[in-house]
Amino acid sequence: MKQPPRQRPLKDERDQQIETQSRSYALEFVTAAAQIVTVMCLIKGNPAWKGSLSILFFGIAFGLFYKHGEYQEKPYRQVGIVSLIIGIALLLWFGISG
């Protein structure tokens, strides 16, 4: 006897909420780790603090861009652009000066 083809389960709203929350939770830990690395580099005099600080500014910028997309309010985009510029400047500074 042939068995009917197995159907793949569809993602429902609950699955999407769980996935979104897990990504948000993971991002909080990555942000905390980047902050710790930044402080450690500053204390030790390691110039890598510029690179890790730029990652934090990129995270701020992209979070604000997402909020701008959802709420369509200009301050989110404006502060996001400023944060992105700061992140790019820090990354370039780190890339050039080491």
PDB file as gemmi writes it, atoms N, CA and C in Angstrom:
CRYST1    1.000    1.000    1.000  90.00  90.00  90.00 P 1                      
ATOM      1  N   MET A   1       0.832  -1.189   0.000  1.00  0.00           N  
ATOM      2  CA  MET A   1       0.000   0.000   0.000  1.00  0.00           C  
ATOM      3  C   MET A   1       0.868   1.239   0.000  1.00  0.00           C  
ATOM      4  N   LYS A   2       0.439   2.162  -0.790  1.00  0.00           N  
ATOM      5  CA  LYS A   2       1.147   3.434  -0.826  1.00  0.00           C  
ATOM      6  C   LYS A   2       0.629   4.346   0.269  1.00  0.00           C  
ATOM      7  N   GLN A   3       1.565   5.008   0.901  1.00  0.00           N  
ATOM      8  CA  GLN A   3       1.163   5.988   1.906  1.00  0.00           C  
ATOM      9  C   GLN A   3       1.011   7.340   1.225  1.00  0.00           C  
ATOM     10  N   PRO A   4       0.072   8.129   1.704  1.00  0.00           N  
ATOM     11  CA  PRO A   4      -0.093   9.451   1.096  1.00  0.00           C  
ATOM     12  C   PRO A   4       1.146  10.304   1.359  1.00  0.00           C  
ATOM     13  N   PRO A   5       1.450  11.221   0.436  1.00  0.00           N  
ATOM     14  CA  PRO A   5       2.628  12.074   0.648  1.00  0.00           C  
ATOM     15  C   PRO A   5       2.493  12.874   1.942  1.00  0.00           C  
ATOM     16  N   ARG A   6       3.583  12.926   2.620  1.00  0.00           N  
ATOM     17  CA  ARG A   6       3.583  13.630   3.911  1.00  0.00           C  
ATOM     18  C   ARG A   6       3.602  15.135   3.675  1.00  0.00           C  
ATOM     19  N   GLN A   7       2.704  15.823   4.326  1.00  0.00           N  
ATOM     20  CA  GLN A   7       2.628  17.273   4.167  1.00  0.00           C  
ATOM     21  C   GLN A   7       3.540  17.947   5.174  1.00  0.00           C  
ATOM     22  N   ARG A   8       4.162  19.005   4.721  1.00  0.00           N  
ATOM     23  CA  ARG A   8       5.016  19.782   5.621  1.00  0.00           C  
ATOM     24  C   ARG A   8       4.135  20.686   6.465  1.00  0.00           C  
ATOM     25  N   PRO A   9       4.423  20.768   7.750  1.00  0.00           N  
ATOM     26  CA  PRO A   9       3.612  21.660   8.589  1.00  0.00           C  
ATOM     27  C   PRO A   9       3.859  23.120   8.216  1.00  0.00           C  
ATOM     28  N   LEU A  10       2.818  23.882   8.248  1.00  0.00           N  
ATOM     29  CA  LEU A  10       2.915  25.303   7.938  1.00  0.00           C  
ATOM     30  C   LEU A  10       3.229  26.079   9.206  1.00  0.00           C  
ATOM     31  N   LYS A  11       3.963  27.141   9.029  1.00  0.00           N  
ATOM     32  CA  LYS A  11       4.243  27.997  10.180  1.00  0.00           C  
ATOM     33  C   LYS A  11       2.997  28.822  10.483  1.00  0.00           C  
ATOM     34  N   ASP A  12       2.601  28.788  11.720  1.00  0.00           N  
ATOM     35  CA  ASP A  12       1.471  29.619  12.106  1.00  0.00           C  
ATOM     36  C   ASP A  12       1.985  30.857  12.838  1.00  0.00           C  
ATOM     37  N   GLU A  13       1.066  31.671  13.310  1.00  0.00           N  
ATOM     38  CA  GLU A  13       1.453  32.920  13.980  1.00  0.00           C  
ATOM     39  C   GLU A  13       2.301  32.658  15.210  1.00  0.00           C  
ATOM     40  N   ARG A  14       1.955  31.621  15.953  1.00  0.00           N  
ATOM     41  CA  ARG A  14       2.704  31.316  17.177  1.00  0.00           C  
ATOM     42  C   ARG A  14       4.151  30.976  16.845  1.00  0.00           C  
ATOM     43  N   ASP A  15       4.368  30.185  15.798  1.00  0.00           N  
ATOM     44  CA  ASP A  15       5.730  29.843  15.384  1.00  0.00           C  
ATOM     45  C   ASP A  15       6.516  31.090  14.992  1.00  0.00           C  
ATOM     46  N   GLN A  16       5.864  31.993  14.283  1.00  0.00           N  
ATOM     47  CA  GLN A  16       6.532  33.227  13.869  1.00  0.00           C  
ATOM     48  C   GLN A  16       6.874  34.096  15.070  1.00  0.00           C  
ATOM     49  N   GLN A  17       5.965  34.164  16.052  1.00  0.00           N  
ATOM     50  CA  GLN A  17       6.238  34.942  17.257  1.00  0.00           C  
ATOM     51  C   GLN A  17       7.402  34.338  18.036  1.00  0.00           C  
ATOM     52  N   ILE A  18       7.426  33.026  18.143  1.00  0.00           N  
ATOM     53  CA  ILE A  18       8.519  32.363  18.859  1.00  0.00           C  
ATOM     54  C   ILE A  18       9.841  32.617  18.153  1.00  0.00           C  
ATOM     55  N   GLU A  19       9.856  32.530  16.832  1.00  0.00           N  
ATOM     56  CA  GLU A  19      11.082  32.773  16.079  1.00  0.00           C  
ATOM     57  C   GLU A  19      11.556  34.214  16.253  1.00  0.00           C  
ATOM     58  N   THR A  20      10.620  35.154  16.188  1.00  0.00           N  
ATOM     59  CA  THR A  20      10.965  36.564  16.364  1.00  0.00           C  
ATOM     60  C   THR A  20      11.508  36.819  17.766  1.00  0.00           C  
ATOM     61  N   GLN A  21      10.863  36.245  18.778  1.00  0.00           N  
ATOM     62  CA  GLN A  21      11.316  36.439  20.148  1.00  0.00           C  
ATOM     63  C   GLN A  21      12.679  35.794  20.382  1.00  0.00           C  
ATOM     64  N   SER A  22      12.918  34.645  19.779  1.00  0.00           N  
ATOM     65  CA  SER A  22      14.214  33.987  19.980  1.00  0.00           C  
ATOM     66  C   SER A  22      15.335  34.796  19.334  1.00  0.00           C  
ATOM     67  N   ARG A  23      15.073  35.371  18.174  1.00  0.00           N  
ATOM     68  CA  ARG A  23      16.085  36.214  17.531  1.00  0.00           C  
ATOM     69  C   ARG A  23      16.345  37.466  18.357  1.00  0.00           C  
ATOM     70  N   SER A  24      15.286  38.040  18.898  1.00  0.00           N  
ATOM     71  CA  SER A  24      15.441  39.228  19.735  1.00  0.00           C  
ATOM     72  C   SER A  24      16.247  38.895  20.991  1.00  0.00           C  
ATOM     73  N   TYR A  25      15.945  37.767  21.595  1.00  0.00           N  
ATOM     74  CA  TYR A  25      16.647  37.325  22.797  1.00  0.00           C  
ATOM     75  C   TYR A  25      18.122  37.083  22.501  1.00  0.00           C  
ATOM     76  N   ALA A  26      18.403  36.438  21.379  1.00  0.00           N  
ATOM     77  CA  ALA A  26      19.793  36.178  20.990  1.00  0.00           C  
ATOM     78  C   ALA A  26      20.532  37.483  20.713  1.00  0.00           C  
ATOM     79  N   LEU A  27      19.854  38.421  20.076  1.00  0.00           N  
ATOM     80  CA  LEU A  27      20.479  39.708  19.775  1.00  0.00           C  
ATOM     81  C   LEU A  27      20.831  40.467  21.050  1.00  0.00           C  
ATOM     82  N   GLU A  28      20.006  40.332  22.086  1.00  0.00           N  
ATOM     83  CA  GLU A  28      20.320  40.982  23.359  1.00  0.00           C  
ATOM     84  C   GLU A  28      21.625  40.432  23.942  1.00  0.00           C  
ATOM     85  N   PHE A  29      21.833  39.127  23.841  1.00  0.00           N  
ATOM     86  CA  PHE A  29      23.072  38.534  24.346  1.00  0.00           C  
ATOM     87  C   PHE A  29      24.273  38.962  23.514  1.00  0.00           C  
ATOM     88  N   VAL A  30      24.107  39.036  22.206  1.00  0.00           N  
ATOM     89  CA  VAL A  30      25.201  39.483  21.340  1.00  0.00           C  
ATOM     90  C   VAL A  30      25.555  40.934  21.657  1.00  0.00           C  
ATOM     91  N   THR A  31      24.546  41.757  21.885  1.00  0.00           N  
ATOM     92  CA  THR A  31      24.782  43.157  22.236  1.00  0.00           C  
ATOM     93  C   THR A  31      25.525  43.260  23.564  1.00  0.00           C  
ATOM     94  N   ALA A  32      25.104  42.483  24.544  1.00  0.00           N  
ATOM     95  CA  ALA A  32      25.782  42.498  25.844  1.00  0.00           C  
ATOM     96  C   ALA A  32      27.232  42.043  25.709  1.00  0.00           C  
ATOM     97  N   ALA A  33      27.465  41.012  24.909  1.00  0.00           N  
ATOM     98  CA  ALA A  33      28.834  40.530  24.704  1.00  0.00           C  
ATOM     99  C   ALA A  33      29.686  41.585  24.003  1.00  0.00           C  
ATOM    100  N   ALA A  34      29.115  42.274  23.021  1.00  0.00           N  
ATOM    101  CA  ALA A  34      29.859  43.326  22.317  1.00  0.00           C  
ATOM    102  C   ALA A  34      30.200  44.473  23.266  1.00  0.00           C  
ATOM    103  N   GLN A  35      29.288  44.791  24.175  1.00  0.00           N  
ATOM    104  CA  GLN A  35      29.564  45.845  25.151  1.00  0.00           C  
ATOM    105  C   GLN A  35      30.702  45.432  26.075  1.00  0.00           C  
ATOM    106  N   ILE A  36      30.693  44.188  26.517  1.00  0.00           N  
ATOM    107  CA  ILE A  36      31.753  43.700  27.406  1.00  0.00           C  
ATOM    108  C   ILE A  36      33.096  43.716  26.686  1.00  0.00           C  
ATOM    109  N   VAL A  37      33.117  43.259  25.428  1.00  0.00           N  
ATOM    110  CA  VAL A  37      34.360  43.258  24.652  1.00  0.00           C  
ATOM    111  C   VAL A  37      34.864  44.681  24.457  1.00  0.00           C  
ATOM    112  N   THR A  38      33.955  45.613  24.198  1.00  0.00           N  
ATOM    113  CA  THR A  38      34.346  47.016  24.016  1.00  0.00           C  
ATOM    114  C   THR A  38      35.010  47.562  25.272  1.00  0.00           C  
ATOM    115  N   VAL A  39      34.400  47.321  26.424  1.00  0.00           N  
ATOM    116  CA  VAL A  39      34.961  47.816  27.687  1.00  0.00           C  
ATOM    117  C   VAL A  39      36.305  47.150  27.976  1.00  0.00           C  
ATOM    118  N   MET A  40      36.400  45.844  27.727  1.00  0.00           N  
ATOM    119  CA  MET A  40      37.670  45.148  27.959  1.00  0.00           C  
ATOM    120  C   MET A  40      38.776  45.708  27.068  1.00  0.00           C  
ATOM    121  N   CYS A  41      38.447  45.975  25.818  1.00  0.00           N  
ATOM    122  CA  CYS A  41      39.449  46.532  24.897  1.00  0.00           C  
ATOM    123  C   CYS A  41      39.875  47.929  25.332  1.00  0.00           C  
ATOM    124  N   LEU A  42      38.917  48.731  25.799  1.00  0.00           N  
ATOM    125  CA  LEU A  42      39.258  50.074  26.284  1.00  0.00           C  
ATOM    126  C   LEU A  42      40.193  49.995  27.481  1.00  0.00           C  
ATOM    127  N   ILE A  43      39.887  49.110  28.422  1.00  0.00           N  
ATOM    128  CA  ILE A  43      40.704  48.978  29.632  1.00  0.00           C  
ATOM    129  C   ILE A  43      42.116  48.510  29.288  1.00  0.00           C  
ATOM    130  N   LYS A  44      42.230  47.574  28.356  1.00  0.00           N  
ATOM    131  CA  LYS A  44      43.544  47.029  27.988  1.00  0.00           C  
ATOM    132  C   LYS A  44      44.295  47.900  26.992  1.00  0.00           C  
ATOM    133  N   GLY A  45      43.645  48.925  26.474  1.00  0.00           N  
ATOM    134  CA  GLY A  45      44.304  49.791  25.504  1.00  0.00           C  
ATOM    135  C   GLY A  45      44.350  49.203  24.102  1.00  0.00           C  
ATOM    136  N   ASN A  46      43.520  48.222  23.842  1.00  0.00           N  
ATOM    137  CA  ASN A  46      43.462  47.574  22.533  1.00  0.00           C  
ATOM    138  C   ASN A  46      42.592  48.417  21.599  1.00  0.00           C  
ATOM    139  N   PRO A  47      43.067  48.736  20.397  1.00  0.00           N  
ATOM    140  CA  PRO A  47      42.281  49.577  19.489  1.00  0.00           C  
ATOM    141  C   PRO A  47      41.052  48.881  18.905  1.00  0.00           C  
ATOM    142  N   ALA A  48      40.839  47.614  19.217  1.00  0.00           N  
ATOM    143  CA  ALA A  48      39.669  46.902  18.691  1.00  0.00           C  
ATOM    144  C   ALA A  48      38.365  47.438  19.267  1.00  0.00           C  
ATOM    145  N   TRP A  49      38.443  48.305  20.293  1.00  0.00           N  
ATOM    146  CA  TRP A  49      37.226  48.870  20.859  1.00  0.00           C  
ATOM    147  C   TRP A  49      36.462  49.659  19.806  1.00  0.00           C  
ATOM    148  N   LYS A  50      37.174  50.233  18.852  1.00  0.00           N  
ATOM    149  CA  LYS A  50      36.508  51.014  17.798  1.00  0.00           C  
ATOM    150  C   LYS A  50      35.632  50.108  16.940  1.00  0.00           C  
ATOM    151  N   GLY A  51      36.150  48.945  16.606  1.00  0.00           N  
ATOM    152  CA  GLY A  51      35.386  48.006  15.786  1.00  0.00           C  
ATOM    153  C   GLY A  51      34.180  47.444  16.508  1.00  0.00           C  
ATOM    154  N   SER A  52      34.359  47.070  17.774  1.00  0.00           N  
ATOM    155  CA  SER A  52      33.224  46.508  18.509  1.00  0.00           C  
ATOM    156  C   SER A  52      32.189  47.575  18.847  1.00  0.00           C  
ATOM    157  N   LEU A  53      32.634  48.802  19.068  1.00  0.00           N  
ATOM    158  CA  LEU A  53      31.682  49.886  19.303  1.00  0.00           C  
ATOM    159  C   LEU A  53      30.895  50.194  18.031  1.00  0.00           C  
ATOM    160  N   SER A  54      31.550  50.068  16.878  1.00  0.00           N  
ATOM    161  CA  SER A  54      30.835  50.306  15.618  1.00  0.00           C  
ATOM    162  C   SER A  54      29.724  49.273  15.426  1.00  0.00           C  
ATOM    163  N   ILE A  55      29.956  48.039  15.859  1.00  0.00           N  
ATOM    164  CA  ILE A  55      28.923  47.007  15.755  1.00  0.00           C  
ATOM    165  C   ILE A  55      27.694  47.402  16.567  1.00  0.00           C  
ATOM    166  N   LEU A  56      27.914  47.967  17.746  1.00  0.00           N  
ATOM    167  CA  LEU A  56      26.791  48.408  18.570  1.00  0.00           C  
ATOM    168  C   LEU A  56      26.008  49.522  17.881  1.00  0.00           C  
ATOM    169  N   PHE A  57      26.710  50.456  17.249  1.00  0.00           N  
ATOM    170  CA  PHE A  57      26.015  51.530  16.543  1.00  0.00           C  
ATOM    171  C   PHE A  57      25.258  51.007  15.327  1.00  0.00           C  
ATOM    172  N   PHE A  58      25.817  49.999  14.646  1.00  0.00           N  
ATOM    173  CA  PHE A  58      25.086  49.381  13.536  1.00  0.00           C  
ATOM    174  C   PHE A  58      23.801  48.734  14.045  1.00  0.00           C  
ATOM    175  N   GLY A  59      23.879  48.061  15.174  1.00  0.00           N  
ATOM    176  CA  GLY A  59      22.695  47.439  15.761  1.00  0.00           C  
ATOM    177  C   GLY A  59      21.628  48.454  16.118  1.00  0.00           C  
ATOM    178  N   ILE A  60      22.049  49.573  16.696  1.00  0.00           N  
ATOM    179  CA  ILE A  60      21.112  50.645  17.029  1.00  0.00           C  
ATOM    180  C   ILE A  60      20.451  51.164  15.758  1.00  0.00           C  
ATOM    181  N   ALA A  61      21.267  51.417  14.735  1.00  0.00           N  
ATOM    182  CA  ALA A  61      20.751  51.978  13.484  1.00  0.00           C  
ATOM    183  C   ALA A  61      19.727  51.051  12.839  1.00  0.00           C  
ATOM    184  N   PHE A  62      20.051  49.775  12.718  1.00  0.00           N  
ATOM    185  CA  PHE A  62      19.139  48.861  12.039  1.00  0.00           C  
ATOM    186  C   PHE A  62      17.870  48.622  12.846  1.00  0.00           C  
ATOM    187  N   GLY A  63      17.973  48.651  14.173  1.00  0.00           N  
ATOM    188  CA  GLY A  63      16.777  48.562  15.008  1.00  0.00           C  
ATOM    189  C   GLY A  63      15.861  49.753  14.795  1.00  0.00           C  
ATOM    190  N   LEU A  64      16.460  50.938  14.685  1.00  0.00           N  
ATOM    191  CA  LEU A  64      15.659  52.139  14.448  1.00  0.00           C  
ATOM    192  C   LEU A  64      15.075  52.156  13.037  1.00  0.00           C  
ATOM    193  N   PHE A  65      15.811  51.643  12.060  1.00  0.00           N  
ATOM    194  CA  PHE A  65      15.269  51.566  10.696  1.00  0.00           C  
ATOM    195  C   PHE A  65      14.058  50.630  10.647  1.00  0.00           C  
ATOM    196  N   TYR A  66      14.122  49.541  11.395  1.00  0.00           N  
ATOM    197  CA  TYR A  66      12.978  48.626  11.452  1.00  0.00           C  
ATOM    198  C   TYR A  66      11.773  49.329  12.074  1.00  0.00           C  
ATOM    199  N   LYS A  67      12.011  50.054  13.172  1.00  0.00           N  
ATOM    200  CA  LYS A  67      10.905  50.777  13.809  1.00  0.00           C  
ATOM    201  C   LYS A  67      10.333  51.839  12.878  1.00  0.00           C  
ATOM    202  N   HIS A  68      11.204  52.491  12.109  1.00  0.00           N  
ATOM    203  CA  HIS A  68      10.718  53.482  11.142  1.00  0.00           C  
ATOM    204  C   HIS A  68       9.821  52.809  10.102  1.00  0.00           C  
ATOM    205  N   GLY A  69      10.206  51.633   9.664  1.00  0.00           N  
ATOM    206  CA  GLY A  69       9.388  50.904   8.701  1.00  0.00           C  
ATOM    207  C   GLY A  69       8.024  50.528   9.257  1.00  0.00           C  
ATOM    208  N   GLU A  70       7.967  50.248  10.553  1.00  0.00           N  
ATOM    209  CA  GLU A  70       6.703  49.861  11.173  1.00  0.00           C  
ATOM    210  C   GLU A  70       5.827  51.064  11.524  1.00  0.00           C  
ATOM    211  N   TYR A  71       6.432  52.120  12.082  1.00  0.00           N  
ATOM    212  CA  TYR A  71       5.659  53.261  12.568  1.00  0.00           C  
ATOM    213  C   TYR A  71       5.616  54.440  11.608  1.00  0.00           C  
ATOM    214  N   GLN A  72       6.513  54.465  10.636  1.00  0.00           N  
ATOM    215  CA  GLN A  72       6.598  55.558   9.658  1.00  0.00           C  
ATOM    216  C   GLN A  72       6.777  56.924  10.331  1.00  0.00           C  
ATOM    217  N   GLU A  73       7.607  56.976  11.358  1.00  0.00           N  
ATOM    218  CA  GLU A  73       7.896  58.232  12.044  1.00  0.00           C  
ATOM    219  C   GLU A  73       9.335  58.640  11.749  1.00  0.00           C  
ATOM    220  N   LYS A  74       9.506  59.906  11.377  1.00  0.00           N  
ATOM    221  CA  LYS A  74      10.811  60.402  10.933  1.00  0.00           C  
ATOM    222  C   LYS A  74      11.914  60.327  11.983  1.00  0.00           C  
ATOM    223  N   PRO A  75      11.636  60.604  13.263  1.00  0.00           N  
ATOM    224  CA  PRO A  75      12.743  60.563  14.237  1.00  0.00           C  
ATOM    225  C   PRO A  75      13.479  59.223  14.268  1.00  0.00           C  
ATOM    226  N   TYR A  76      12.758  58.119  14.053  1.00  0.00           N  
ATOM    227  CA  TYR A  76      13.428  56.816  14.025  1.00  0.00           C  
ATOM    228  C   TYR A  76      14.447  56.772  12.892  1.00  0.00           C  
ATOM    229  N   ARG A  77      14.056  57.250  11.733  1.00  0.00           N  
ATOM    230  CA  ARG A  77      14.962  57.231  10.583  1.00  0.00           C  
ATOM    231  C   ARG A  77      16.123  58.189  10.787  1.00  0.00           C  
ATOM    232  N   GLN A  78      15.835  59.381  11.312  1.00  0.00           N  
ATOM    233  CA  GLN A  78      16.883  60.387  11.488  1.00  0.00           C  
ATOM    234  C   GLN A  78      17.944  59.926  12.482  1.00  0.00           C  
ATOM    235  N   VAL A  79      17.518  59.428  13.621  1.00  0.00           N  
ATOM    236  CA  VAL A  79      18.477  58.948  14.620  1.00  0.00           C  
ATOM    237  C   VAL A  79      19.181  57.689  14.101  1.00  0.00           C  
ATOM    238  N   GLY A  80      18.466  56.874  13.330  1.00  0.00           N  
ATOM    239  CA  GLY A  80      19.078  55.697  12.722  1.00  0.00           C  
ATOM    240  C   GLY A  80      20.189  56.062  11.759  1.00  0.00           C  
ATOM    241  N   ILE A  81      19.963  57.111  10.966  1.00  0.00           N  
ATOM    242  CA  ILE A  81      20.990  57.563  10.021  1.00  0.00           C  
ATOM    243  C   ILE A  81      22.213  58.072  10.769  1.00  0.00           C  
ATOM    244  N   VAL A  82      21.985  58.838  11.833  1.00  0.00           N  
ATOM    245  CA  VAL A  82      23.111  59.348  12.630  1.00  0.00           C  
ATOM    246  C   VAL A  82      23.889  58.183  13.246  1.00  0.00           C  
ATOM    247  N   SER A  83      23.175  57.204  13.784  1.00  0.00           N  
ATOM    248  CA  SER A  83      23.841  56.034  14.374  1.00  0.00           C  
ATOM    249  C   SER A  83      24.623  55.253  13.323  1.00  0.00           C  
ATOM    250  N   LEU A  84      24.062  55.134  12.134  1.00  0.00           N  
ATOM    251  CA  LEU A  84      24.749  54.426  11.055  1.00  0.00           C  
ATOM    252  C   LEU A  84      26.017  55.159  10.639  1.00  0.00           C  
ATOM    253  N   ILE A  85      25.945  56.483  10.557  1.00  0.00           N  
ATOM    254  CA  ILE A  85      27.127  57.279  10.195  1.00  0.00           C  
ATOM    255  C   ILE A  85      28.219  57.116  11.248  1.00  0.00           C  
ATOM    256  N   ILE A  86      27.827  57.149  12.528  1.00  0.00           N  
ATOM    257  CA  ILE A  86      28.805  56.960  13.604  1.00  0.00           C  
ATOM    258  C   ILE A  86      29.430  55.563  13.506  1.00  0.00           C  
ATOM    259  N   GLY A  87      28.604  54.548  13.253  1.00  0.00           N  
ATOM    260  CA  GLY A  87      29.115  53.187  13.115  1.00  0.00           C  
ATOM    261  C   GLY A  87      30.088  53.048  11.960  1.00  0.00           C  
ATOM    262  N   ILE A  88      29.755  53.656  10.820  1.00  0.00           N  
ATOM    263  CA  ILE A  88      30.646  53.602   9.657  1.00  0.00           C  
ATOM    264  C   ILE A  88      31.950  54.335   9.947  1.00  0.00           C  
ATOM    265  N   ALA A  89      31.843  55.508  10.592  1.00  0.00           N  
ATOM    266  CA  ALA A  89      33.044  56.285  10.911  1.00  0.00           C  
ATOM    267  C   ALA A  89      33.966  55.506  11.852  1.00  0.00           C  
ATOM    268  N   LEU A  90      33.398  54.882  12.876  1.00  0.00           N  
ATOM    269  CA  LEU A  90      34.210  54.087  13.804  1.00  0.00           C  
ATOM    270  C   LEU A  90      34.857  52.896  13.100  1.00  0.00           C  
ATOM    271  N   LEU A  91      34.105  52.252  12.217  1.00  0.00           N  
ATOM    272  CA  LEU A  91      34.654  51.102  11.499  1.00  0.00           C  
ATOM    273  C   LEU A  91      35.784  51.521  10.562  1.00  0.00           C  
ATOM    274  N   LEU A  92      35.608  52.643   9.879  1.00  0.00           N  
ATOM    275  CA  LEU A  92      36.675  53.146   9.007  1.00  0.00           C  
ATOM    276  C   LEU A  92      37.901  53.544   9.819  1.00  0.00           C  
ATOM    277  N   TRP A  93      37.672  54.214  10.953  1.00  0.00           N  
ATOM    278  CA  TRP A  93      38.773  54.619  11.831  1.00  0.00           C  
ATOM    279  C   TRP A  93      39.546  53.387  12.295  1.00  0.00           C  
ATOM    280  N   PHE A  94      38.808  52.355  12.692  1.00  0.00           N  
ATOM    281  CA  PHE A  94      39.455  51.114  13.123  1.00  0.00           C  
ATOM    282  C   PHE A  94      40.203  50.466  11.959  1.00  0.00           C  
ATOM    283  N   GLY A  95      39.603  50.473  10.776  1.00  0.00           N  
ATOM    284  CA  GLY A  95      40.238  49.858   9.618  1.00  0.00           C  
ATOM    285  C   GLY A  95      41.502  50.568   9.178  1.00  0.00           C  
ATOM    286  N   ILE A  96      41.508  51.892   9.318  1.00  0.00           N  
ATOM    287  CA  ILE A  96      42.669  52.672   8.875  1.00  0.00           C  
ATOM    288  C   ILE A  96      43.775  52.674   9.931  1.00  0.00           C  
ATOM    289  N   SER A  97      43.388  52.944  11.180  1.00  0.00           N  
ATOM    290  CA  SER A  97      44.409  53.106  12.222  1.00  0.00           C  
ATOM    291  C   SER A  97      44.764  51.802  12.934  1.00  0.00           C  
ATOM    292  N   GLY A  98      43.890  50.819  12.830  1.00  0.00           N  
ATOM    293  CA  GLY A  98      44.212  49.522  13.437  1.00  0.00           C  
ATOM    294  C   GLY A  98      43.819  49.369  14.823  1.00  0.00           C  
TER     295      GLY A  98                                                      
END                                                                             
